[in-house]
């Protein structure tokens, strides 16, 4: 596999795992809105797992660059990093919303 193909695979994997994380986080919000907090927590765990996989890929990219191997900086590479940061933020906000729905549920 060429370096270009490897960089493309890294970027696409980051986008895929980040998208999965964001979807799971959104599902956690929907579940908590219905009062299904067990489901919400499971979805948050799945989101965290996807983010962890994305972090492993990102770490591989960073290690490659630290070892002197160049990574071609493309719009796709930047886009993949943007997806990861957005997914992390979204997951954190979903956790806060789930916690808030729990407070509301307990106050009724």
C-alpha positions as CSV (number, residue, x, y, z in Angstrom):
1,X,0.0,0.0,0.0
2,X,1.4,3.4,-1.0
3,X,1.8,6.2,1.6
4,X,-0.9,8.1,-0.1
5,X,-3.3,5.2,0.1
6,X,-2.4,4.7,3.8
7,X,-3.0,8.4,4.5
8,X,-6.4,8.1,2.7
9,X,-7.3,5.0,4.7
10,X,-6.4,6.8,8.0
11,X,-8.5,9.8,7.1
12,X,-11.5,7.7,6.0
13,X,-11.3,5.5,9.1
14,X,-11.2,8.6,11.4
15,X,-14.3,9.9,9.6
16,X,-16.1,6.6,9.9
17,X,-15.4,6.1,13.6
18,X,-16.2,9.7,14.4
19,X,-19.5,9.5,12.5
20,X,-20.3,6.3,14.5
21,X,-19.5,8.1,17.8
22,X,-21.7,11.0,16.9
23,X,-24.6,8.8,15.9
24,X,-24.4,6.8,19.1
25,X,-24.3,10.0,21.1
26,X,-27.4,11.3,19.4
27,X,-29.2,7.9,20.0
28,X,-28.2,8.4,23.7
29,X,-30.0,11.7,23.8
30,X,-33.1,10.2,22.1
31,X,-33.2,7.3,24.6
32,X,-32.9,9.6,27.6
33,X,-35.6,11.8,26.2
34,X,-37.9,8.7,26.4
35,X,-36.7,7.9,29.9
36,X,-34.6,4.9,28.8
37,X,-31.5,5.7,30.7
38,X,-30.0,2.2,30.5
39,X,-30.1,2.4,26.7
40,X,-28.7,6.0,26.9
41,X,-25.7,4.8,28.9
42,X,-25.1,1.9,26.5
43,X,-25.1,4.3,23.6
44,X,-22.7,6.7,25.4
45,X,-20.4,3.7,26.0
46,X,-20.6,2.8,22.3
47,X,-19.8,6.4,21.4
48,X,-16.8,6.4,23.7
49,X,-15.6,3.1,22.2
50,X,-15.8,4.6,18.7
51,X,-13.9,7.7,19.8
52,X,-11.2,5.5,21.4
53,X,-10.8,3.6,18.0
54,X,-10.5,7.0,16.2
55,X,-7.9,8.1,18.8
56,X,-5.9,4.9,18.0
57,X,-5.8,5.8,14.4
58,X,-4.9,9.4,15.1
59,X,-2.1,8.3,17.4
60,X,-0.8,6.1,14.6
61,X,-0.8,9.1,12.3
62,X,1.0,11.2,14.9
63,X,3.6,8.5,15.5
64,X,4.2,8.1,11.8
65,X,4.9,11.9,11.5
66,X,7.0,11.9,14.7
67,X,9.2,9.2,13.2
68,X,10.0,11.4,10.3
69,X,7.5,9.9,7.8
70,X,5.6,12.7,6.1
71,X,1.9,12.8,6.1
72,X,0.4,14.5,3.1
73,X,-1.9,17.3,4.5
74,X,-5.0,17.3,2.4
75,X,-8.4,18.7,2.8
76,X,-9.6,15.2,3.6
77,X,-7.0,14.9,6.4
78,X,-8.1,18.2,7.9
79,X,-11.8,17.1,7.5
80,X,-11.1,13.9,9.3
81,X,-9.6,15.7,12.3
82,X,-12.6,18.1,12.3
83,X,-14.9,15.1,12.4
84,X,-13.1,13.7,15.4
85,X,-13.1,16.9,17.4
86,X,-16.8,17.4,16.6
87,X,-17.6,13.9,17.7
88,X,-15.8,14.3,21.0
89,X,-17.6,17.6,21.7
90,X,-20.9,16.1,20.7
91,X,-20.4,13.0,23.0
92,X,-19.5,15.3,25.9
93,X,-22.7,17.4,25.3
94,X,-24.8,14.2,25.0
95,X,-23.5,13.1,28.4
96,X,-24.6,16.4,29.9
97,X,-28.0,16.1,28.3
98,X,-28.5,12.5,29.5
99,X,-27.6,13.7,33.0
100,X,-30.0,16.6,32.7
101,X,-32.8,14.3,31.6
102,X,-32.1,12.1,34.6
103,X,-32.5,15.1,36.9
104,X,-35.7,16.1,35.3
105,X,-37.0,12.5,35.5
106,X,-36.2,12.3,39.2
107,X,-37.8,15.6,40.0
108,X,-41.2,14.6,38.6
